[in-house]
């Protein structure tokens, strides 16, 4: 029973940290350009890779 007294607050704190990270990412516009990310993944343009 004493384990629950530790695990419940720890899980609530971790859930709050995850929620805060999600809210921060939404406010920082991390999900604005989903179409551009989709096209960048599929493009064959590899200018950042050094030539062999």
Secondary structure, DSSP 4 states (H G I P E B T S, - for coil): -HHHHHHHHHHHHHHHHHHHHHHHHHHTTTTS-HHHHHHHHH----TTSPP-
